[in-house]
Amino acid sequence: MQKFDVLIVGAGMVGLTLALALRKTSNLTIAIADTLPKSRLIDEPEVRVSAINVASQTIFENLDVWSTIAAQRTQAYQHMHIWDKAGIGKLDFSVSDLNDFPQNEHLGWIIENNVIRNALWDKAQADEGISFFTENKLANIAVGDSELFASFEMPLANENVTSAHVNSHISNSMQTPLIAKLAVGADGANSWLRKQMDMAMISRDYDHHAIVATVKCSQGHKNTAWQVFLPNGPLAFLPVFPKNNDTCSIVYSTSPEEAKRLTELSPTDFAKELTAASDGKLGTIELISNRFTYPLTMRLAQDFVKDRMVLIGDAAHTIHPLAGQGVNLGLLDAASLAQTLSVSTSSQSENDPNITDQKRLKAFARYRKSEAIEMITAMEAIKQTFSINQSGFTLLRGIGMSLLDNFKPAKKRLIEQALGLKSELPELAQQKLK
Ligand SMILES: Cc1cc2nc3c(=O)[nH]c(=O)nc-3n(C[C@H](O)[C@H](O)[C@H](O)COP(=O)(O)OP(=O)(O)OC[C@H]3O[C@@H](n4cnc5c(N)ncnc54)[C@H](O)[C@@H]3O)c2cc1C
């Protein structure tokens, strides 16, 4: 039997952040399981990227991984330009609107998901208190009175060899069940742990598919995150790959039928449509990667906590990517859960940390669920506002956007929201914590 305090299912960006946050704030021992190995970084920009806000950057700084991420490939942006294809509305945000936060030189960062995951993974691997169980599936989990027991499917021979070569902390004795006091599901939108919890979920198809790809723009990206609201949905150009100043990752959310049509176009014709859709603001667009499509669904678990099991990140909630907030929300779940568990450990004897205190876990779940609901509601409002295309409404929308663009207090509030600069943040996300 291998005993741990916490079993984290899913070593994605959120699960790994939780592992490091727990080690930073407590002495808890961690097992982290993932069906996949560490991601392989390639020389080309990867298509899956995330807009990382200031709150998330601060979490990474406080976990001492930001310098590794920054040494890889990160692209800062100082401006955002948002416009309405059907109307006259536009919104411009700039780092100069952030007078109250002079320490911020950027509005945020666009970073390849694998760059973040790799930096977190390397840091976690170097920590004696974190054991990895990778490239195998958990088969079942049984909850007892004081512990839970998890067992793996039979490992495949060559997969274990890979794991064992990577690091001596990586256990390949996966026939042996794991024992933990608490299990955390950070295993993404189709969470296995959520199913084991038999947790009900509210879900709604956004009726959008997102096409992601990498493009070059002849006029450069000008350190700006661009987003145009088209009649069928938003198209974002996010600056990536700091070696060049002309490379962007696109996220094109549109109806499933339109997504199918667009992905079936030749690369040249697809790029021509992108140039037209963006009104030539970034010049002529050239497609330089394959196109990948993701169906978009809103999901919200009915509860984030049940007995000895907790859900965080996409396992607990998924939102529309139009404001690039999904992983930012998940990283705050991780920071907040680490804080909750560290309070529990410090109020108990070190040998018997009461990390399953239901009162504290329920308070964590209420806080994080209300934050997720706020975000889901905001995404819905933005999506609905831009899906009405009658001329009277588009005119009103344009006037509304222009008013907002010129009304400093409301604009400032919007920027603060986007940067994740809220008054109530977990300690790890608060600036200047060291
Ligand atoms: C097109 C698109 C664009 C996006 N852009 C942004 C953006 O700009 N900014 C932003 O903040 N968010 C963005 N998001 C959302 C963001 O990608 C997700 O919120 C984020 O990846 C969730 O991280 P996670 O670690 O919770 O889950 P995941 O990234 O899904 O990681 C889950 C991990 O669990 C593992 N796993 C799965 N099943 C099991 C199992 N049974 N056992 C063990 N391990 C398992 C997986 O291998 C994986 O490593 C976007 C999403 C989409 C679809």
The ligand as an ORCA input file, in Angstrom:
! r2SCAN-3c Opt
* xyz 0 1
  C     -10.344     26.679    -27.804
  C     -10.074     26.981    -26.360
  C      -9.352     28.117    -26.012
  C      -9.096     28.420    -24.674
  N      -8.414     29.554    -24.349
  C      -8.222     29.877    -23.053
  C      -7.538     31.075    -22.680
  O      -7.077     31.854    -23.518
  N      -7.379     31.359    -21.341
  C      -7.888     30.538    -20.388
  O      -7.766     30.860    -19.193
  N      -8.525     29.387    -20.705
  C      -8.702     29.039    -22.006
  N      -9.356     27.871    -22.329
  C      -9.751     26.966    -21.260
  C      -8.570     26.121    -20.786
  O      -7.950     25.467    -21.880
  C      -9.037     25.080    -19.787
  O      -9.804     25.729    -18.807
  C      -7.840     24.408    -19.123
  O      -7.076     23.670    -20.044
  C      -8.320     23.473    -18.022
  O      -7.192     22.970    -17.343
  P      -7.366     21.686    -16.413
  O      -5.999     21.390    -15.903
  O      -8.507     21.883    -15.483
  O      -7.845     20.532    -17.418
  P      -7.084     19.906    -18.656
  O      -6.196     20.872    -19.321
  O      -8.133     19.245    -19.490
  O      -6.150     18.795    -17.988
  C      -6.703     17.603    -17.479
  C      -5.584     16.599    -17.252
  O      -6.183     15.404    -16.718
  C      -5.716     14.293    -17.445
  N      -6.756     13.254    -17.387
  C      -7.907     13.171    -18.084
  N      -8.590     12.086    -17.727
  C      -7.866     11.464    -16.767
  C      -8.057     10.276    -15.988
  N      -9.134      9.498    -16.134
  N      -7.109      9.935    -15.096
  C      -5.993     10.705    -14.940
  N      -5.762     11.829    -15.652
  C      -6.696     12.204    -16.546
  C      -5.410     14.806    -18.834
  O      -4.460     13.978    -19.493
  C      -4.863     16.208    -18.531
  O      -3.480     16.196    -18.311
  C      -9.614     27.566    -23.660
  C     -10.336     26.415    -23.996
  C     -10.571     26.118    -25.337
  C     -11.370     24.879    -25.679
*
